[in-house]
Amino acid sequence: HTKFRNVTGVQTCALPISAIKIGAEGQYGGVRFVVAGRLEMAIEYANFGWNEWSLIFDDGRSGWLSDGLSVFVVTFASDADFSEPFDALRDRETVEIGRDVFGRLEWDVAKCVAAEGELPFVFDGAYDAPLVDLQGFGKTFATLDYRSEEHTSELQSRFGISYAVFCL
């Protein structure tokens, strides 16, 4: 079970109003969840931002709900084995994770610029978040989230490789 920590003394999130709010409740896969916290993510040069909502499920799991461009994706950490470096994926069209093949949708360095609520890690200010978004068969989605050394150990278990299904 993930230990959540309340964010204090951190810059307030500034993205446009979202239909999702901290404290909101919902269901995914028949399991009730509550929205506990939020990260504000941005790709600054593209003037694009989105929210990553921290979810706590009644069955003890934690997950994330990504909210960007009116597309909602629920993700969970995965124990799938994947060790290719971030830079090695820049020009790749496909990525294999176990027996699954994904097409590369996005390769970029986002920035986590703000946080609020309860998160499963200590947020101590803005940080770079190199990421690779992948589309698999059907509605399968994966995000490979790479971190700088100071964030890797604590955040690796949070993100790892996240399989998701489009929802809402």
C-alpha positions in Angstrom: 0.0 0.0 0.0 1.4 3.4 -1.0 2.0 6.0 1.7 0.6 9.4 0.6 2.0 12.7 1.8 0.3 16.1 1.8 1.9 18.8 -0.3 2.6 21.9 1.7 4.3 25.2 0.8 4.2 24.5 -3.0 3.3 26.7 -5.9 -0.4 26.5 -6.7 -1.5 24.8 -9.9 -2.5 27.2 -12.6 -4.0 25.1 -15.4 -7.5 25.9 -16.7 -10.5 24.7 -14.7 -11.0 20.9 -14.9 -14.1 18.8 -14.3 -11.9 16.7 -12.0 -11.3 18.0 -8.4 -9.4 16.8 -5.4 -11.9 14.9 -3.2 -14.0 13.7 -6.2 -14.9 10.1 -6.2 -15.4 7.6 -9.1 -15.1 4.0 -10.2 -12.7 2.3 -12.5 -12.9 -1.4 -13.3 -15.7 -1.6 -10.8 -13.5 -0.3 -7.9 -14.2 3.0 -6.2 -11.5 5.6 -6.0 -11.0 9.1 -4.6 -8.9 11.9 -6.2 -6.2 12.7 -3.7 -3.8 15.1 -5.4 -2.7 16.7 -8.6 0.5 17.4 -10.6 0.6 20.1 -13.2 2.7 19.0 -16.1 3.9 21.2 -19.0 5.8 21.1 -22.2 6.9 24.7 -22.1 8.1 25.3 -25.7 4.8 24.0 -27.0 2.7 26.0 -24.5 0.9 22.7 -23.6 -0.1 21.5 -20.2 -2.1 18.7 -18.5 -3.0 17.4 -15.1 -1.9 14.1 -13.5 -4.4 13.3 -10.8 -3.3 11.0 -7.9 -6.0 8.3 -7.2 -6.4 6.1 -4.1 -8.6 3.0 -4.7 -10.7 1.1 -2.1 -8.7 -2.1 -2.9 -5.4 -0.5 -1.7 -4.0 0.3 -5.2 -2.9 3.8 -6.2 -3.0 5.1 -9.8 -3.0 8.2 -11.9 -5.6 9.9 -14.1 -4.2 11.9 -16.9 -6.4 14.8 -18.0 -5.2 16.5 -21.2 -6.8 17.6 -24.5 -10.1 16.1 -23.3 -8.5 12.7 -23.2 -8.6 10.8 -19.9 -6.3 7.9 -19.2 -6.0 5.8 -16.0 -2.6 4.3 -15.4 -1.1 2.0 -12.8 2.6 1.1 -12.2 3.7 -2.1 -13.8 6.5 -4.5 -12.9 7.2 -5.2 -16.6 10.9 -5.3 -17.3 12.1 -2.4 -19.4 15.6 -0.8 -19.3 16.2 1.1 -22.6 17.6 4.6 -22.0 15.4 7.6 -22.8 17.6 8.9 -25.6 17.6 5.5 -27.4 13.8 5.9 -28.0 14.0 9.3 -29.6 13.8 8.0 -33.2 12.1 4.6 -32.6 8.7 4.0 -34.2 8.0 0.9 -32.1 8.9 -0.2 -28.6 8.7 -3.8 -27.2 7.8 -4.3 -23.6 7.7 -8.0 -22.8 5.6 -9.6 -25.6 3.7 -6.3 -26.3 4.6 -4.0 -29.2 3.7 -0.3 -28.9 3.9 2.5 -31.4 5.7 5.6 -30.1 3.3 8.6 -29.8 5.5 11.1 -27.9 9.1 11.6 -26.9 9.7 14.7 -24.9 10.9 16.3 -21.7 7.9 17.7 -19.7 8.3 19.7 -16.6 6.3 19.1 -13.4 5.6 22.7 -12.4 3.3 22.5 -9.5 1.5 20.1 -7.1 -1.4 20.1 -4.6 -3.2 17.6 -2.4 -1.8 14.2 -1.3 0.8 12.5 -3.5 2.6 9.2 -3.1 6.0 11.0 -3.0 7.6 14.1 -1.6 7.2 17.0 -4.0 9.9 19.5 -3.3 9.6 21.8 -6.3 9.5 21.8 -10.1 11.5 19.0 -11.9 12.1 17.8 -15.4 10.1 14.7 -16.4 11.5 13.0 -19.6 8.7 10.8 -20.9 7.7 8.5 -23.8 4.0 7.8 -24.5 3.2 4.6 -26.4 0.0 3.3 -28.0 -0.5 -0.4 -28.1 -3.2 -2.7 -29.6 -6.7 -1.5 -29.1 -6.9 1.0 -26.2 -3.7 -0.1 -24.5 -1.4 2.8 -23.6 1.9 2.9 -21.8 4.0 5.8 -20.4 7.7 5.4 -19.8 8.6 8.1 -17.3 12.3 8.8 -16.8 13.6 11.0 -13.9 16.8 12.7 -12.9 18.9 10.9 -10.4 17.5 12.9 -7.4 14.0 11.7 -8.3 14.6 8.2 -9.6 14.7 6.1 -6.5 11.5 7.5 -4.9 9.5 8.0 -8.1 10.5 4.9 -10.0 8.0 2.7 -8.2 5.3 5.3 -8.7 5.6 5.5 -12.4 7.6 2.6 -13.8 5.8 1.5 -16.9 2.1 2.3 -16.7 -0.5 0.4 -18.8 -3.8 2.1 -19.1 -7.2 2.0 -20.7 -9.0 5.1 -22.0 -11.9 5.8 -19.8 -14.6 8.3 -18.7 
